[in-house]
Amino acid sequence: MSEDDVRKTCAFDVCYRCELGCCQDVKPPLTLKRKRLIEDYLREQKIHVENPFTDKAYSYPTVDAMGFCLFYDKDTRRCLVHPVKPETCRAGPVTFDINRRTRKVEWHLKTAEVCELAKILRGNDDLFRAHLKVAKEEILRLICELDSEALQAILKIEELQTVKIGEDDLPEEVMEKLGISTRIISETIKE
């Protein structure tokens, strides 16, 4: 991801002033590939983090006693692994759900009450479109790379305080992973 795209996924002047806490009480899913990127980055930057990942129903960054992501520096209010942070962190206030019936990825935006960046995106169409494009790419890559069990576990997590902003066709590989029929069922009208 280019530095320009990284900036589209985090408004530095907004996110680092924010006190709403998107780095607290969330457990962004990690693919094996993302875990390796983070481990390599930590090693390259000589950042030592004890037990950086938790593996339960799915993998996510370990959280501290207060529920903060282990990669969140409370003093600087910055992410220690920002250049390689998880896809859902890159997507910021854009979240997703999968509608099995319609075979769609549904896109949601967090409300202004829980995300200052969402409020700014809602007020600037160009910025919103640029951010949404990057967020969709990140999330689509994530859901394609996660294994079936991890994706099923993530889909059980309810995203509160969001509004639906659109939907796209679900990639066939994800439908197969979730056991959703990829066949189009034709209805015949009986006369």
C-alpha positions in Angstrom: 0.0 0.0 0.0 1.4 3.4 -1.0 2.0 6.1 1.6 -0.8 8.1 -0.1 -3.2 5.2 0.5 -2.1 4.9 4.1 -3.0 8.5 4.7 -6.4 7.9 3.2 -7.0 5.2 5.9 -6.1 7.4 8.8 -6.4 11.2 9.0 -3.4 11.8 11.2 -4.7 15.2 12.4 -8.0 13.6 13.3 -7.3 10.2 14.5 -4.5 11.1 16.9 -6.6 13.8 18.6 -9.6 11.5 19.0 -10.5 10.3 22.4 -13.2 7.9 21.3 -11.0 4.9 21.4 -11.2 2.8 18.3 -8.0 1.1 19.5 -9.8 -0.1 22.7 -12.3 -2.9 23.0 -11.8 -4.1 19.4 -10.0 -7.1 18.2 -9.2 -6.6 14.5 -8.9 -10.0 12.6 -5.4 -11.0 11.4 -4.6 -13.3 8.6 -1.4 -15.4 8.7 0.0 -13.1 6.1 -0.8 -10.0 8.2 0.7 -11.5 11.3 4.0 -12.2 9.4 4.0 -8.6 8.1 3.6 -7.3 11.6 6.3 -9.6 13.0 8.7 -8.6 10.3 8.0 -4.9 10.9 8.5 -5.3 14.6 11.8 -7.0 14.0 12.9 -4.4 11.5 12.0 -1.5 13.8 13.5 -3.3 16.8 10.3 -3.1 18.7 9.9 -5.8 21.3 6.4 -6.9 22.0 5.7 -9.9 24.2 3.0 -12.2 22.9 1.8 -9.8 20.2 -1.1 -12.0 19.0 -4.1 -13.9 20.6 -5.5 -16.9 18.8 -9.0 -17.8 19.8 -11.9 -18.1 17.3 -9.7 -16.0 15.1 -6.3 -14.2 15.5 -6.1 -10.6 16.6 -3.6 -8.3 18.3 -3.3 -9.0 22.0 -5.0 -6.5 24.3 -3.9 -5.1 27.6 -5.8 -5.1 30.9 -7.7 -2.0 29.8 -8.7 -3.5 26.5 -6.3 -1.5 24.4 -4.5 -3.0 21.4 -1.0 -3.9 22.4 0.2 -2.0 19.4 -1.4 1.3 20.6 1.0 3.6 22.3 -1.1 5.5 24.9 1.6 8.2 25.3 1.9 9.2 21.6 -1.6 7.9 20.7 -0.1 6.2 17.6 -0.1 2.7 16.3 3.3 1.1 16.7 2.7 -0.9 13.5 0.8 1.7 11.5 2.5 1.0 8.1 1.4 -2.7 8.4 -1.7 -2.4 10.6 -4.6 -4.8 10.2 -7.0 -4.4 7.3 -10.0 -3.4 9.4 -7.8 -0.8 11.1 -6.9 0.6 7.7 -10.6 0.6 6.8 -11.2 2.8 9.9 -14.8 3.7 10.2 -15.9 1.5 7.3 -17.0 -1.9 8.4 -18.7 -4.8 6.7 -21.2 -7.6 7.0 -22.0 -10.5 4.7 -25.6 -11.0 3.6 -25.8 -14.7 2.8 -29.3 -14.4 1.2 -28.3 -11.7 -1.2 -24.7 -12.9 -1.6 -23.5 -9.3 -0.9 -20.8 -7.7 1.1 -22.6 -4.9 2.9 -20.6 -1.8 3.7 -21.3 0.3 6.8 -19.9 3.5 8.2 -19.6 4.2 11.9 -21.6 7.1 13.2 -20.1 10.4 14.1 -20.9 9.7 17.7 -18.3 6.9 17.8 -15.8 8.1 15.1 -14.6 11.6 14.4 -13.1 10.5 11.1 -16.5 9.2 10.0 -18.0 12.7 10.7 -15.3 14.3 8.5 -15.7 11.7 5.7 -19.5 12.3 5.7 -18.8 16.0 5.1 -16.3 15.6 2.2 -17.5 13.5 -0.8 -14.0 13.3 -2.4 -12.3 12.3 0.8 -15.1 9.8 1.5 -14.9 8.2 -1.9 -11.1 7.9 -1.7 -11.3 6.4 1.8 -14.1 4.0 0.8 -12.1 2.7 -2.2 -9.1 1.8 -0.1 -11.3 0.4 2.8 -13.1 -1.9 0.4 -9.9 -3.2 -1.1 -8.5 -3.9 2.4 -11.6 -5.6 3.7 -12.1 -7.7 0.5 -8.5 -8.9 0.7 -9.1 -9.8 4.4 -12.3 -11.8 3.8 -10.7 -13.6 0.9 -7.6 -14.5 3.0 -9.2 -15.5 6.3 -10.1 -19.2 6.7 -13.7 -20.2 7.0 -13.8 -20.6 10.8 -12.2 -17.2 11.4 -14.6 -15.5 9.0 -17.6 -17.2 10.5 -16.5 -16.0 14.0 -16.0 -12.4 12.8 -19.4 -12.3 11.2 -21.0 -13.1 14.6 -19.6 -9.8 16.0 -22.3 -7.2 15.9 -21.2 -3.7 14.8 -23.1 -1.2 16.7 -23.6 2.5 15.7 -23.1 2.1 12.0 -25.2 3.0 8.9 -25.3 1.0 5.7 -23.6 2.8 2.9 -23.7 0.3 0.1 -23.1 -3.3 -1.0 -21.1 -5.2 -3.6 -21.2 -8.8 -4.9 -19.5 -11.3 -2.6 -16.5 -12.9 -4.3 -17.2 -16.5 -5.3 -14.3 -17.8 -3.2 -15.8 -16.3 -0.1 -19.2 -17.8 -0.9 -17.6 -21.2 -1.3 -15.7 -20.7 2.0 -19.0 -19.9 3.8 -21.0 -22.6 2.1 -23.2 -20.2 0.2 -24.4 -21.6 -3.1 -22.7 -20.0 -6.1 -25.4 -21.2 -8.5 -28.0 -18.8 -9.6 -31.3 -20.4 -9.0 -33.7 -19.8 -11.8 -37.3 -19.6 -10.9 -39.7 -20.9 -13.5 -43.1 -19.5 -13.7 -45.7 -22.1 -14.0 -48.6 -21.2 -16.1 
